[in-house]
Amino acid sequence: MLSSILAIEVVKASAKLVVAGFIIGLLHRHDGIIAAMLIGYIAWKWRSELMPKGRLHVILFSGMVCTGILGSLAELWGIHHGHWVYHDLSEGRSFPYWLPLAWALSFYYMYRLERTLLADQTPPLFIKFSIFLLVALIFPVIGEIVTIALGVWDYRWPYQFCGVPLIAMVYLIGLHMSVNAIFMLLCYIFHIHDPVFALRTSVK
């Protein structure tokens, strides 16, 4: 029964990524509209998950902010060095307005999925990192494949799979795993019992 529930959650998460990718693909010439839609979505989620019962979900909110900043810095580096290019942006811009929000939401969705896959358990560190690695390997790539196919952007690196080069997959995994490692360390130091990042030894 539990495995069926987990499978359903994985399929749902994948479907949401595909839908989001299609929306971005269809509207990518109007990146301001996409940014406004993502802001509205985050605002809608604020009360239910980011600010439940009037108390800020510090880990989830901080992870979104951290990932949004780090992802944007990585984007600026890649665009500056010509490793990838975003298409059809107005006023000669190379950086879409919606990018920081998309990076922030990537943490949100991956956190939710990891929480579901962990099923409120605190497995050994190896198992937890294996789950993080699986999520980081599959789900960001799904969104990239859809948006690349719809002409939002493209990579200039070789050795590509459906438009996503191997080195980009490594970078995506590295960024998400690094963020998760940071929050696991913070949870350990400050004894925070988070359902995703808490270690056994950090639980009082």
VEXTORDREN-681937 format. One record per residue (C-alpha): residue number from 1; residue in three letters; chain; x, y, z. Coordinates in nm, 3 decimals, decimal comma. Example, Ala and Ser with C-alpha at 12.3 -4.5 7.8 and 13.67 -1.06 7.14 Angstrom:
2
<atom pos="1" code="ALA" unit="A" x="1,230" y="-0,450" z="0,780"/>
<atom pos="2" code="SER" unit="A" x="1,367" y="-0,106" z="0,714"/>
//
This chain:
204
<atom pos="1" code="MET" unit="A" x="0,000" y="0,000" z="0,000"/>
<atom pos="2" code="LEU" unit="A" x="0,279" y="0,242" z="0,095"/>
<atom pos="3" code="SER" unit="A" x="0,470" y="0,169" z="-0,227"/>
<atom pos="4" code="SER" unit="A" x="0,156" y="0,248" z="-0,430"/>
<atom pos="5" code="ILE" unit="A" x="0,115" y="0,580" z="-0,251"/>
<atom pos="6" code="LEU" unit="A" x="0,479" y="0,669" z="-0,314"/>
<atom pos="7" code="ALA" unit="A" x="0,449" y="0,574" z="-0,681"/>
<atom pos="8" code="ILE" unit="A" x="0,142" y="0,795" z="-0,715"/>
<atom pos="9" code="GLU" unit="A" x="0,327" y="1,087" z="-0,554"/>
<atom pos="10" code="VAL" unit="A" x="0,621" y="1,044" z="-0,793"/>
<atom pos="11" code="VAL" unit="A" x="0,387" y="1,040" z="-1,093"/>
<atom pos="12" code="LYS" unit="A" x="0,203" y="1,348" z="-0,962"/>
<atom pos="13" code="ALA" unit="A" x="0,529" y="1,536" z="-0,910"/>
<atom pos="14" code="SER" unit="A" x="0,646" y="1,444" z="-1,261"/>
<atom pos="15" code="ALA" unit="A" x="0,314" y="1,553" z="-1,412"/>
<atom pos="16" code="LYS" unit="A" x="0,332" y="1,891" z="-1,236"/>
<atom pos="17" code="LEU" unit="A" x="0,682" y="1,946" z="-1,374"/>
<atom pos="18" code="VAL" unit="A" x="0,567" y="1,863" z="-1,726"/>
<atom pos="19" code="VAL" unit="A" x="0,268" y="2,099" z="-1,698"/>
<atom pos="20" code="ALA" unit="A" x="0,488" y="2,377" z="-1,558"/>
<atom pos="21" code="GLY" unit="A" x="0,737" y="2,319" z="-1,839"/>
<atom pos="22" code="PHE" unit="A" x="0,462" y="2,347" z="-2,101"/>
<atom pos="23" code="ILE" unit="A" x="0,330" y="2,670" z="-1,949"/>
<atom pos="24" code="ILE" unit="A" x="0,679" y="2,823" z="-1,947"/>
<atom pos="25" code="GLY" unit="A" x="0,736" y="2,697" z="-2,300"/>
<atom pos="26" code="LEU" unit="A" x="0,415" y="2,844" z="-2,436"/>
<atom pos="27" code="LEU" unit="A" x="0,463" y="3,180" z="-2,262"/>
<atom pos="28" code="HIS" unit="A" x="0,841" y="3,213" z="-2,269"/>
<atom pos="29" code="ARG" unit="A" x="0,828" y="3,520" z="-2,494"/>
<atom pos="30" code="HIS" unit="A" x="0,637" y="3,691" z="-2,211"/>
<atom pos="31" code="ASP" unit="A" x="0,866" y="3,612" z="-1,919"/>
<atom pos="32" code="GLY" unit="A" x="0,715" y="3,889" z="-1,706"/>
<atom pos="33" code="ILE" unit="A" x="0,379" y="3,709" z="-1,718"/>
<atom pos="34" code="ILE" unit="A" x="0,546" y="3,382" z="-1,615"/>
<atom pos="35" code="ALA" unit="A" x="0,715" y="3,561" z="-1,322"/>
<atom pos="36" code="ALA" unit="A" x="0,382" y="3,708" z="-1,211"/>
<atom pos="37" code="MET" unit="A" x="0,218" y="3,364" z="-1,229"/>
<atom pos="38" code="LEU" unit="A" x="0,496" y="3,210" z="-1,017"/>
<atom pos="39" code="ILE" unit="A" x="0,470" y="3,491" z="-0,761"/>
<atom pos="40" code="GLY" unit="A" x="0,097" y="3,430" z="-0,741"/>
<atom pos="41" code="TYR" unit="A" x="0,153" y="3,056" z="-0,698"/>
<atom pos="42" code="ILE" unit="A" x="0,403" y="3,111" z="-0,415"/>
<atom pos="43" code="ALA" unit="A" x="0,160" y="3,353" z="-0,249"/>
<atom pos="44" code="TRP" unit="A" x="-0,115" y="3,091" z="-0,275"/>
<atom pos="45" code="LYS" unit="A" x="0,111" y="2,831" z="-0,111"/>
<atom pos="46" code="TRP" unit="A" x="0,226" y="3,074" z="0,159"/>
<atom pos="47" code="ARG" unit="A" x="-0,067" y="3,022" z="0,396"/>
<atom pos="48" code="SER" unit="A" x="-0,100" y="2,645" z="0,352"/>
<atom pos="49" code="GLU" unit="A" x="0,264" y="2,532" z="0,358"/>
<atom pos="50" code="LEU" unit="A" x="0,508" y="2,818" z="0,404"/>
<atom pos="51" code="MET" unit="A" x="0,314" y="2,983" z="0,686"/>
<atom pos="52" code="PRO" unit="A" x="0,093" y="2,708" z="0,834"/>
<atom pos="53" code="LYS" unit="A" x="-0,098" y="2,801" z="1,150"/>
<atom pos="54" code="GLY" unit="A" x="0,067" y="3,143" z="1,151"/>
<atom pos="55" code="ARG" unit="A" x="0,417" y="3,001" z="1,200"/>
<atom pos="56" code="LEU" unit="A" x="0,681" y="3,027" z="0,929"/>
<atom pos="57" code="HIS" unit="A" x="0,816" y="2,696" z="0,795"/>
<atom pos="58" code="VAL" unit="A" x="1,174" y="2,815" z="0,836"/>
<atom pos="59" code="ILE" unit="A" x="1,346" y="2,525" z="0,659"/>
<atom pos="60" code="LEU" unit="A" x="1,118" y="2,527" z="0,357"/>
<atom pos="61" code="PHE" unit="A" x="1,126" y="2,905" z="0,321"/>
<atom pos="62" code="SER" unit="A" x="1,503" y="2,930" z="0,376"/>
<atom pos="63" code="GLY" unit="A" x="1,567" y="2,647" z="0,130"/>
<atom pos="64" code="MET" unit="A" x="1,363" y="2,824" z="-0,137"/>
<atom pos="65" code="VAL" unit="A" x="1,550" y="3,151" z="-0,083"/>
<atom pos="66" code="CYS" unit="A" x="1,889" y="2,976" z="-0,076"/>
<atom pos="67" code="THR" unit="A" x="1,819" y="2,775" z="-0,391"/>
<atom pos="68" code="GLY" unit="A" x="1,677" y="3,079" z="-0,568"/>
<atom pos="69" code="ILE" unit="A" x="1,996" y="3,276" z="-0,500"/>
<atom pos="70" code="LEU" unit="A" x="2,242" y="2,996" z="-0,578"/>
<atom pos="71" code="GLY" unit="A" x="2,050" y="2,894" z="-0,889"/>
<atom pos="72" code="SER" unit="A" x="2,044" y="3,253" z="-1,015"/>
<atom pos="73" code="LEU" unit="A" x="2,419" y="3,288" z="-0,961"/>
<atom pos="74" code="ALA" unit="A" x="2,476" y="2,965" z="-1,152"/>
<atom pos="75" code="GLU" unit="A" x="2,253" y="3,095" z="-1,434"/>
<atom pos="76" code="LEU" unit="A" x="2,443" y="3,424" z="-1,453"/>
<atom pos="77" code="TRP" unit="A" x="2,772" y="3,234" z="-1,472"/>
<atom pos="78" code="GLY" unit="A" x="2,649" y="2,999" z="-1,745"/>
<atom pos="79" code="ILE" unit="A" x="2,491" y="3,275" z="-1,952"/>
<atom pos="80" code="HIS" unit="A" x="2,796" y="3,499" z="-1,920"/>
<atom pos="81" code="HIS" unit="A" x="3,029" y="3,223" z="-2,041"/>
<atom pos="82" code="GLY" unit="A" x="2,795" y="3,118" z="-2,322"/>
<atom pos="83" code="HIS" unit="A" x="2,723" y="2,770" z="-2,187"/>
<atom pos="84" code="TRP" unit="A" x="2,349" y="2,815" z="-2,243"/>
<atom pos="85" code="VAL" unit="A" x="2,122" y="3,077" z="-2,402"/>
<atom pos="86" code="TYR" unit="A" x="1,762" y="3,184" z="-2,332"/>
<atom pos="87" code="HIS" unit="A" x="1,563" y="3,274" z="-2,641"/>
<atom pos="88" code="ASP" unit="A" x="1,309" y="3,541" z="-2,740"/>
<atom pos="89" code="LEU" unit="A" x="1,364" y="3,778" z="-2,447"/>
<atom pos="90" code="SER" unit="A" x="1,267" y="4,141" z="-2,494"/>
<atom pos="91" code="GLU" unit="A" x="1,499" y="4,442" z="-2,475"/>
<atom pos="92" code="GLY" unit="A" x="1,808" y="4,234" z="-2,551"/>
<atom pos="93" code="ARG" unit="A" x="1,799" y="4,062" z="-2,212"/>
<atom pos="94" code="SER" unit="A" x="1,963" y="3,725" z="-2,152"/>
<atom pos="95" code="PHE" unit="A" x="1,816" y="3,649" z="-1,807"/>
<atom pos="96" code="PRO" unit="A" x="1,441" y="3,575" z="-1,779"/>
<atom pos="97" code="TYR" unit="A" x="1,250" y="3,740" z="-1,495"/>
<atom pos="98" code="TRP" unit="A" x="1,109" y="3,408" z="-1,378"/>
<atom pos="99" code="LEU" unit="A" x="1,439" y="3,222" z="-1,326"/>
<atom pos="100" code="PRO" unit="A" x="1,496" y="3,292" z="-0,951"/>
<atom pos="101" code="LEU" unit="A" x="1,135" y="3,195" z="-0,879"/>
<atom pos="102" code="ALA" unit="A" x="1,167" y="2,872" z="-1,077"/>
<atom pos="103" code="TRP" unit="A" x="1,481" y="2,779" z="-0,883"/>
<atom pos="104" code="ALA" unit="A" x="1,307" y="2,855" z="-0,554"/>
<atom pos="105" code="LEU" unit="A" x="1,009" y="2,640" z="-0,651"/>
<atom pos="106" code="SER" unit="A" x="1,241" y="2,357" z="-0,753"/>
<atom pos="107" code="PHE" unit="A" x="1,348" y="2,331" z="-0,388"/>
<atom pos="108" code="TYR" unit="A" x="0,985" y="2,344" z="-0,277"/>
<atom pos="109" code="TYR" unit="A" x="0,879" y="2,055" z="-0,501"/>
<atom pos="110" code="MET" unit="A" x="1,187" y="1,845" z="-0,432"/>
<atom pos="111" code="TYR" unit="A" x="1,149" y="1,898" z="-0,057"/>
<atom pos="112" code="ARG" unit="A" x="0,786" y="1,787" z="-0,071"/>
<atom pos="113" code="LEU" unit="A" x="0,873" y="1,480" z="-0,275"/>
<atom pos="114" code="GLU" unit="A" x="1,165" y="1,387" z="-0,049"/>
<atom pos="115" code="ARG" unit="A" x="0,938" y="1,424" z="0,253"/>
<atom pos="116" code="THR" unit="A" x="0,689" y="1,185" z="0,094"/>
<atom pos="117" code="LEU" unit="A" x="0,955" y="0,932" z="-0,005"/>
<atom pos="118" code="LEU" unit="A" x="1,103" y="0,936" z="0,346"/>
<atom pos="119" code="ALA" unit="A" x="0,752" y="0,875" z="0,484"/>
<atom pos="120" code="ASP" unit="A" x="0,833" y="1,045" z="0,818"/>
<atom pos="121" code="GLN" unit="A" x="1,118" y="0,801" z="0,878"/>
<atom pos="122" code="THR" unit="A" x="1,478" y="0,882" z="0,967"/>
<atom pos="123" code="PRO" unit="A" x="1,677" y="0,627" z="0,769"/>
<atom pos="124" code="PRO" unit="A" x="2,057" y="0,588" z="0,775"/>
<atom pos="125" code="LEU" unit="A" x="2,250" y="0,869" z="0,611"/>
<atom pos="126" code="PHE" unit="A" x="2,335" y="0,656" z="0,306"/>
<atom pos="127" code="ILE" unit="A" x="1,967" y="0,585" z="0,234"/>
<atom pos="128" code="LYS" unit="A" x="1,872" y="0,949" z="0,283"/>
<atom pos="129" code="PHE" unit="A" x="2,142" y="1,070" z="0,046"/>
<atom pos="130" code="SER" unit="A" x="2,040" y="0,803" z="-0,207"/>
<atom pos="131" code="ILE" unit="A" x="1,686" y="0,944" z="-0,205"/>
<atom pos="132" code="PHE" unit="A" x="1,820" y="1,298" z="-0,243"/>
<atom pos="133" code="LEU" unit="A" x="2,039" y="1,185" z="-0,532"/>
<atom pos="134" code="LEU" unit="A" x="1,752" y="1,008" z="-0,709"/>
<atom pos="135" code="VAL" unit="A" x="1,524" y="1,312" z="-0,681"/>
<atom pos="136" code="ALA" unit="A" x="1,799" y="1,553" z="-0,792"/>
<atom pos="137" code="LEU" unit="A" x="1,889" y="1,330" z="-1,086"/>
<atom pos="138" code="ILE" unit="A" x="1,540" y="1,281" z="-1,228"/>
<atom pos="139" code="PHE" unit="A" x="1,310" y="1,571" z="-1,156"/>
<atom pos="140" code="PRO" unit="A" x="1,507" y="1,884" z="-1,257"/>
<atom pos="141" code="VAL" unit="A" x="1,599" y="1,709" z="-1,583"/>
<atom pos="142" code="ILE" unit="A" x="1,231" y="1,641" z="-1,663"/>
<atom pos="143" code="GLY" unit="A" x="1,151" y="2,011" z="-1,648"/>
<atom pos="144" code="GLU" unit="A" x="1,456" y="2,101" z="-1,855"/>
<atom pos="145" code="ILE" unit="A" x="1,373" y="1,851" z="-2,129"/>
<atom pos="146" code="VAL" unit="A" x="1,024" y="2,000" z="-2,172"/>
<atom pos="147" code="THR" unit="A" x="1,135" y="2,364" z="-2,176"/>
<atom pos="148" code="ILE" unit="A" x="1,426" y="2,296" z="-2,411"/>
<atom pos="149" code="ALA" unit="A" x="1,197" y="2,108" z="-2,652"/>
<atom pos="150" code="LEU" unit="A" x="0,963" y="2,410" z="-2,657"/>
<atom pos="151" code="GLY" unit="A" x="1,242" y="2,650" z="-2,747"/>
<atom pos="152" code="VAL" unit="A" x="1,280" y="2,833" z="-2,415"/>
<atom pos="153" code="TRP" unit="A" x="1,656" y="2,787" z="-2,413"/>
<atom pos="154" code="ASP" unit="A" x="1,932" y="2,550" z="-2,515"/>
<atom pos="155" code="TYR" unit="A" x="2,274" y="2,431" z="-2,401"/>
<atom pos="156" code="ARG" unit="A" x="2,596" y="2,474" z="-2,595"/>
<atom pos="157" code="TRP" unit="A" x="2,768" y="2,181" z="-2,422"/>
<atom pos="158" code="PRO" unit="A" x="2,805" y="1,848" z="-2,609"/>
<atom pos="159" code="TYR" unit="A" x="2,699" y="1,492" z="-2,512"/>
<atom pos="160" code="GLN" unit="A" x="2,331" y="1,576" z="-2,474"/>
<atom pos="161" code="PHE" unit="A" x="2,032" y="1,360" z="-2,385"/>
<atom pos="162" code="CYS" unit="A" x="1,706" y="1,517" z="-2,509"/>
<atom pos="163" code="GLY" unit="A" x="1,884" y="1,852" z="-2,507"/>
<atom pos="164" code="VAL" unit="A" x="2,033" y="1,818" z="-2,159"/>
<atom pos="165" code="PRO" unit="A" x="2,412" y="1,758" z="-2,156"/>
<atom pos="166" code="LEU" unit="A" x="2,575" y="1,524" z="-1,909"/>
<atom pos="167" code="ILE" unit="A" x="2,776" y="1,800" z="-1,746"/>
<atom pos="168" code="ALA" unit="A" x="2,456" y="1,999" z="-1,680"/>
<atom pos="169" code="MET" unit="A" x="2,306" y="1,697" z="-1,503"/>
<atom pos="170" code="VAL" unit="A" x="2,616" y="1,681" z="-1,283"/>
<atom pos="171" code="TYR" unit="A" x="2,586" y="2,051" z="-1,200"/>
<atom pos="172" code="LEU" unit="A" x="2,214" y="2,019" z="-1,119"/>
<atom pos="173" code="ILE" unit="A" x="2,278" y="1,725" z="-0,888"/>
<atom pos="174" code="GLY" unit="A" x="2,570" y="1,905" z="-0,725"/>
<atom pos="175" code="LEU" unit="A" x="2,369" y="2,219" z="-0,654"/>
<atom pos="176" code="HIS" unit="A" x="2,068" y="2,041" z="-0,506"/>
<atom pos="177" code="MET" unit="A" x="2,280" y="1,797" z="-0,305"/>
<atom pos="178" code="SER" unit="A" x="2,489" y="2,085" z="-0,170"/>
<atom pos="179" code="VAL" unit="A" x="2,179" y="2,274" z="-0,054"/>
<atom pos="180" code="ASN" unit="A" x="2,044" y="1,960" z="0,112"/>
<atom pos="181" code="ALA" unit="A" x="2,378" y="1,895" z="0,283"/>
<atom pos="182" code="ILE" unit="A" x="2,383" y="2,251" z="0,418"/>
<atom pos="183" code="PHE" unit="A" x="2,038" y="2,215" z="0,568"/>
<atom pos="184" code="MET" unit="A" x="2,116" y="1,874" z="0,714"/>
<atom pos="185" code="LEU" unit="A" x="2,417" y="2,030" z="0,885"/>
<atom pos="186" code="LEU" unit="A" x="2,208" y="2,320" z="1,017"/>
<atom pos="187" code="CYS" unit="A" x="1,944" y="2,079" z="1,148"/>
<atom pos="188" code="TYR" unit="A" x="2,217" y="1,880" z="1,323"/>
<atom pos="189" code="ILE" unit="A" x="2,384" y="2,186" z="1,478"/>
<atom pos="190" code="PHE" unit="A" x="2,063" y="2,351" z="1,599"/>
<atom pos="191" code="HIS" unit="A" x="1,878" y="2,025" z="1,683"/>
<atom pos="192" code="ILE" unit="A" x="1,596" y="2,094" z="1,439"/>
<atom pos="193" code="HIS" unit="A" x="1,368" y="1,796" z="1,383"/>
<atom pos="194" code="ASP" unit="A" x="1,283" y="1,847" z="1,019"/>
<atom pos="195" code="PRO" unit="A" x="1,113" y="1,550" z="0,842"/>
<atom pos="196" code="VAL" unit="A" x="1,358" y="1,570" z="0,550"/>
<atom pos="197" code="PHE" unit="A" x="1,687" y="1,698" z="0,686"/>
<atom pos="198" code="ALA" unit="A" x="1,700" y="1,579" z="1,047"/>
<atom pos="199" code="LEU" unit="A" x="1,961" y="1,319" z="1,137"/>
<atom pos="200" code="ARG" unit="A" x="1,895" y="1,056" z="1,401"/>
<atom pos="201" code="THR" unit="A" x="2,147" y="1,219" z="1,630"/>
<atom pos="202" code="SER" unit="A" x="1,983" y="1,560" z="1,589"/>
<atom pos="203" code="VAL" unit="A" x="1,648" y="1,448" z="1,727"/>
<atom pos="204" code="LYS" unit="A" x="1,603" y="1,511" z="2,099"/>
//
